[in-house]
Amino acid sequence: MSMAFADYLFLLGAMGAVTYLPRWLPVFLLSRRPLPSWLIDWLDLIPVAVLSALLAPALLADSAPRALNLGKPELLVAGPTLLFALKTRSLGGTVLLGMFLYWLTGLVL
Amino acid sequence: MENSLTTSARWRQGLGAAWPICLGYLPLGIALGVLARQAGIDPLGIGLMSLLVFAGSAQFIAVAMLASGASVGAIVLATLVVNFRHLLMSSALAVYLRGVGPGFLALFAYGITDESFAVNMTRFRSGDWDRWRALIVNQAANAAWVLSTVAGAFLGELIPAGAFGIDYALIGMFLCLLVFQLRGAFHLFTALISGVLSVACYLAVPGDSYVVVAAVGAASAGFLLQRHKRRGRR
């Protein structure tokens, strides 16, 4: 990196500011007044939507170049991992099982 | 409810909720540290970045852009766009932080990530969670992130890639948290729509807008369907 340390610090400060603002503004503004019920209903669906939006490309698509791929080991492992989560509802157990199965597919495939 | 727990119980439960996040951050942080080192950023430099920014995907992009000699303005703009999704998460968390003081909120907001959001929302919804344990989750995840990026910068090349299937830790965690969030037909509908939208957007549009577009679109679709059904019942 050809950048001087002071310039690098300035960059980090600016990156930190634009990252912090969207994290802070909603909790600061929305926690001070009662929210309308429609907004609460809408926000209630946000976690499930965000999780699914994060997961789907990781399971179903290659990243470089971006392309649909229905044969990823990530997807193969997701099946039993999801069943285990439904059955046990154990977060730690699901993470460890997923890791183990993924490691296993790496050995086999 | 907040005062019924001892400090040590609070720490134990907070850290107990945070460990899958920390485990998942380990391979990501080490990978970032290795890349940063290759881009000419020293361990102090990457540690400071993890501390001041604390946003995984934005940091990967920033390191790649620094390596290719991008301008400060371009890197900051990319960071803003990638992290815009936190606006949604912060809004959803606000429902559980009613009337909390500005000092706590300022500290809490720093640690809102995809992972801490998913863990804390699941716990808050179960009813047995408070803002202090949520804050411990945020800060433990931050500590793990800073440490693993610095560790990657120091000794990353010694660790074999893909060891122990650890690359699957965050996917496994998200899968389980998704299961926890599926409370009925509207949530299932929203999840399916979001997955389809996300993949479509991921393939069609370069960049990271797919999370925000899919989440807003799917939550709105689920919301409208819910409204429609409720009205029909009346």
Interface residues (C-beta under 8 A of the other chain):
Chain A: M1 S2 M3 F5 D7 Y8 L9 F10 L11 L12 G13 A14 M15 G16 V18 T19 Y20 P22 R23 W24 L25 P26 V27 F28 L29 L30 S31 R32 P34 L35 W38 I40 D41 W42 L43 D44 L45 I46 P47 V48 A49 V50 L51 S52 A53 L54 L55 A56 P57 A58 L59 L60 A61 R66 A67 L68 E74 V77 A78 T81 L82 A85 L86 R89 S90 L91 G92 T94 V95 L96 L97 G98 M99 F100 L101 Y102 W103 L104 G106
Chain B: W19 P20 L23 G24 A39 G40 I41 G45 L48 M49 L52 V53 F54 A55 A58 A62 L66 A67 G69 V72 I75 V76 T79 L80 N83 F84 R85 H86 L87 L88 M89 S90 S91 A92 L93 A94 V95 L97 R98 G99 V100 P102 L105 A106 F108 A109 Y110 I112 D114 F117 A118 V119 M121 T122 G162 F164 G165 I166 D167 Y168 A169 I171 G172 M173 F174 L175 C176 L177 L178 V179 F180 Q181 L182 F186 H187 T190 A191 L192 I193 S194 G195 V196 L197 S198 V199 Y202 L203 P206 Y210 V211 A214 A215 V216 A218 A219 S220 G222 F223 Q226 R227
